[in-house]
Each structure stands twice: as structure tokens, then as C-alpha cells.
């Protein structure tokens, strides 16, 4: 077995906190360190679509064989599996088959297992067999570090006062934070100059974010 005591791994948190990115990183790390593993990464919607198509094509045995031969199954946005009773039932059996064979299962979800609606109790309980991890919003220092790291990767100098401004106004959605930075990088590249505080304020205003941070103890560094 490759999973030790942590199987399954269930990552949950609000939208935009990097769960999908973390899932991809897990898959990439395993692929680099264990080239012998059969790793399957899939969104819940793709899994559901594949299952429905297999029914239409009278090929459910092929569908089951494909997913149950995985050494590692990575499922993103697992909450979408519970829209269909048959899909949920099939995933239950896939989960059981993989777990019994000592294969690793890693899932992401918007909610903790106990807060999921429409999921069978027997499946929700299995989600808690291994490791349940809450992905929380990063604090201000982490948000600033993320911005500097992303800017460095893009080969752009990001003034710290700009990073502090953005980090204060965008507090709970890393995806939104990175989107703002990409906008500023594109603008700076187009005009051939450094990113300024005024540029950041314009971007916040454009996206309707300028009201955030006001009266919330905006931090200076």
C-alpha cells in the first residue's frame, strides 16, 4: 500500500483557495517520484459524464475497469457527484474497490463531509476514514508572499506597497488575488513600466473591490 494511514485524503474549503492546484501538485509529485503508479485525475463532472456515456454505449464494464485499475485516484469537486443517485452509487463501489486494494484516493470538496447534502451516509462516513483537511483563507502575510512569488515567476518586480494593498483588499479568494496580479502584469507589460499603487487602485475599482478593506483595519508594512 502507498497510503499508510491517510486514505482517503479529503481536502475541503471555500472556492478560490487553491484546492484544485493542490490536487494537481499531489499528482505531479507522485508522478515524479513514483513513475510506476497509474494516476488518474478527474473532475467529478467528468467522472459523471464518463459514467453516463458508458451506460449509453453499453460499456459500463470498461468504465469500471478504467477507474478501478488506478493506483491513485484524484477527484476534484467531489460534491458534484451527488447530483445523480446512480453516479453516487457507482462512485461508492469504485471507492470501496480502490480502498480495499490499498489504492490512494484524494478528493477536493467545497464542504466538509458532514455538511454535504444529498450524499449517502455510508459514503460520507468513508470520506472521514483517513485524513480530512480544511483549507482556510491565507492570512495577510501569506497573501503578500503569494503575490511576490507569482510576480517573481512572471519576471516582474512587484513593489511591496502594491502587494500590501492587494493583500488587504482581497482577503479570502486566492484565485481572485492572482487574477488581479495577472491584470496588473499585463498592463505593466503593455505600457513598458513598473506596477504602481495607482494601477492597483484602478484594478480594484474596475473589479468592484475598492470598498473592501475600508474600515477593516487595513494593514501597512
C-alpha positions as CSV (number, residue, x, y, z in Angstrom):
1,X,0.0,0.0,0.0
2,X,1.2,3.5,-0.7
3,X,-1.2,5.4,1.5
4,X,-0.2,4.5,5.0
5,X,-2.8,5.7,7.5
6,X,-4.1,8.6,5.3
7,X,-6.6,7.1,2.9
8,X,-8.7,8.8,1.7
9,X,-7.4,12.3,1.9
10,X,-10.3,14.8,1.8
11,X,-9.5,18.5,1.2
12,X,-12.3,21.0,1.7
13,X,-12.6,24.7,1.7
14,X,-14.3,27.7,0.0
15,X,-14.0,28.5,-3.7
16,X,-10.7,30.1,-4.8
17,X,-8.4,28.8,-2.1
18,X,-6.3,26.6,-4.3
19,X,-7.7,23.1,-3.7
20,X,-7.5,22.2,-7.4
21,X,-4.0,23.5,-7.6
22,X,-3.0,21.4,-4.5
23,X,-4.6,18.3,-6.1
24,X,-2.6,18.8,-9.2
25,X,0.6,19.3,-7.2
26,X,-0.1,16.0,-5.4
27,X,-0.5,14.3,-8.7
28,X,2.6,15.8,-10.2
29,X,4.7,15.0,-7.1
30,X,3.6,11.3,-7.2
31,X,4.2,11.1,-10.9
32,X,7.8,12.4,-10.5
33,X,8.7,10.2,-7.5
34,X,6.7,7.1,-8.4
35,X,6.7,6.6,-12.2
36,X,5.3,3.1,-11.7
37,X,2.0,4.4,-10.4
38,X,-1.2,4.6,-12.5
39,X,-2.5,8.0,-11.6
40,X,-6.0,9.1,-12.7
41,X,-7.0,12.7,-12.1
42,X,-10.6,13.7,-12.9
43,X,-13.2,16.3,-12.1
44,X,-16.4,15.0,-10.5
45,X,-18.3,16.2,-13.6
46,X,-16.0,14.3,-15.9
47,X,-16.4,11.2,-13.9
48,X,-20.2,11.6,-14.0
49,X,-20.1,12.3,-17.8
50,X,-17.9,9.2,-18.4
51,X,-20.3,7.1,-16.4
52,X,-23.4,8.3,-18.3
53,X,-21.7,7.8,-21.6
54,X,-20.7,4.3,-20.6
55,X,-24.3,3.5,-19.9
56,X,-25.3,4.8,-23.3
57,X,-22.6,2.8,-25.0
58,X,-23.3,-0.3,-23.0
59,X,-19.7,-0.1,-21.8
60,X,-20.0,0.1,-18.0
61,X,-17.5,-2.7,-17.6
62,X,-14.9,-0.7,-19.4
63,X,-15.7,2.3,-17.2
64,X,-15.3,0.3,-14.0
65,X,-12.1,-1.3,-15.2
66,X,-10.6,2.1,-16.1
67,X,-11.2,3.8,-12.8
68,X,-10.7,0.7,-10.5
69,X,-7.3,0.0,-12.0
70,X,-5.9,3.3,-10.7
71,X,-3.2,3.2,-8.1
72,X,-4.1,6.8,-7.2
73,X,-7.5,8.4,-7.9
74,X,-7.7,12.2,-7.7
75,X,-11.2,13.6,-7.8
76,X,-11.8,17.4,-7.9
77,X,-15.1,19.0,-6.7
78,X,-16.5,15.7,-5.4
79,X,-19.6,17.5,-4.3
80,X,-20.9,17.4,-7.8
81,X,-21.1,13.6,-7.8
82,X,-24.2,13.7,-5.6
83,X,-26.5,15.2,-8.3
84,X,-27.2,11.7,-9.6
85,X,-28.1,8.7,-7.5
86,X,-26.7,6.2,-10.0
87,X,-23.4,8.1,-10.2
88,X,-23.1,8.3,-6.5
89,X,-23.8,4.5,-6.2
90,X,-21.1,3.8,-8.8
91,X,-18.6,6.0,-7.0
92,X,-19.3,4.3,-3.8
93,X,-18.4,0.9,-5.3
94,X,-15.3,2.4,-7.0
95,X,-14.2,3.9,-3.7
96,X,-14.6,0.6,-1.9
97,X,-12.8,-1.3,-4.6
98,X,-9.8,1.0,-4.5
99,X,-9.7,1.4,-0.8
100,X,-9.8,-2.4,-0.2
101,X,-6.9,-2.8,-2.6
102,X,-4.8,-0.3,-0.8
103,X,-5.0,2.3,-3.6
104,X,-4.8,6.0,-2.7
105,X,-7.9,8.3,-3.1
106,X,-7.6,12.1,-2.8
107,X,-10.6,14.4,-3.1
108,X,-11.4,18.1,-3.0
109,X,-14.7,19.5,-2.0
110,X,-16.3,22.8,-1.1
111,X,-17.7,21.5,2.1
112,X,-16.7,19.1,5.0
113,X,-18.1,15.6,4.7
114,X,-20.6,16.2,7.5
115,X,-22.0,19.3,5.7
116,X,-22.6,17.7,2.3
117,X,-26.3,17.5,1.2
118,X,-27.6,14.6,-0.8
119,X,-24.7,12.2,-0.1
120,X,-25.4,8.8,1.3
121,X,-24.4,8.4,4.9
122,X,-22.3,5.3,4.1
123,X,-20.3,7.3,1.6
124,X,-19.9,10.5,3.8
125,X,-18.6,8.3,6.6
126,X,-16.0,6.8,4.3
127,X,-14.7,10.2,3.4
128,X,-13.7,10.6,7.1
129,X,-11.8,7.3,7.3
130,X,-8.5,8.9,6.5
131,X,-7.4,12.5,6.7
132,X,-9.8,15.4,6.4
133,X,-8.1,18.7,5.8
134,X,-9.7,22.2,6.0
135,X,-8.1,24.6,3.5
136,X,-8.5,28.0,5.2
137,X,-8.1,31.5,3.7
138,X,-4.5,32.7,3.9
139,X,-3.6,35.4,6.4
140,X,-2.3,38.8,5.2
141,X,1.4,37.8,5.3
142,X,0.8,34.7,3.2
143,X,-1.3,36.6,0.7
144,X,1.6,39.1,0.3
145,X,4.1,36.2,-0.1
146,X,1.9,34.6,-2.8
147,X,1.8,37.9,-4.7
148,X,5.6,38.3,-4.6
149,X,6.2,34.7,-5.6
150,X,3.8,34.9,-8.6
151,X,5.3,38.2,-9.7
152,X,8.8,36.8,-9.5
153,X,7.7,33.8,-11.5
154,X,6.5,36.2,-14.2
155,X,9.7,38.1,-14.1
156,X,8.0,41.3,-12.8
157,X,9.1,43.5,-9.9
158,X,6.2,44.0,-7.6
159,X,6.5,46.9,-5.1
160,X,5.7,45.9,-1.6
161,X,3.2,48.7,-1.1
162,X,1.2,47.3,-4.1
163,X,1.3,43.7,-2.6
164,X,0.1,45.1,0.8
165,X,-2.7,47.0,-0.9
166,X,-3.9,44.0,-2.9
167,X,-3.5,41.6,0.1
168,X,-5.6,43.8,2.3
169,X,-8.4,44.2,-0.1
170,X,-8.7,40.6,-1.4
171,X,-8.8,38.6,1.8
172,X,-10.5,35.2,1.1
173,X,-10.0,34.2,-2.6
174,X,-6.5,33.4,-3.8
175,X,-7.8,32.9,-7.3
176,X,-9.2,36.4,-7.4
177,X,-5.9,37.8,-5.9
178,X,-3.9,36.1,-8.7
179,X,-6.3,37.3,-11.3
180,X,-5.7,40.9,-10.2
181,X,-2.0,40.4,-10.3
182,X,-2.2,39.0,-13.8
183,X,-4.2,42.0,-14.9
184,X,-1.6,44.4,-13.4
185,X,1.3,42.4,-15.0
186,X,-0.4,42.6,-18.4
187,X,-1.0,46.3,-18.0
188,X,2.6,47.0,-16.9
189,X,3.9,44.9,-19.8
190,X,1.7,46.8,-22.3
191,X,2.9,50.2,-21.2
192,X,6.5,49.1,-20.5
193,X,6.7,50.3,-16.9
194,X,6.6,49.1,-13.3
195,X,3.3,48.4,-11.5
196,X,2.2,51.3,-9.3
197,X,-0.2,51.8,-6.4
198,X,-2.4,53.8,-8.7
199,X,-2.5,50.9,-11.1
200,X,-3.6,48.6,-8.3
201,X,-6.3,51.0,-7.1
202,X,-7.6,51.3,-10.7
203,X,-7.8,47.5,-10.9
204,X,-9.6,47.2,-7.6
205,X,-12.1,49.9,-8.7
206,X,-12.6,48.2,-12.0
207,X,-13.5,44.9,-10.4
208,X,-15.7,46.5,-7.8
209,X,-13.3,45.6,-4.9
210,X,-12.3,49.1,-3.8
211,X,-14.9,49.1,-1.0
212,X,-13.1,46.1,0.7
213,X,-10.6,46.8,3.4
214,X,-12.2,50.2,4.3
215,X,-12.8,50.3,8.0
216,X,-11.4,46.8,8.3
217,X,-8.0,47.7,9.8
218,X,-6.0,47.8,6.6
219,X,-2.5,46.8,7.5
220,X,0.6,48.7,6.4
221,X,4.0,47.2,6.1
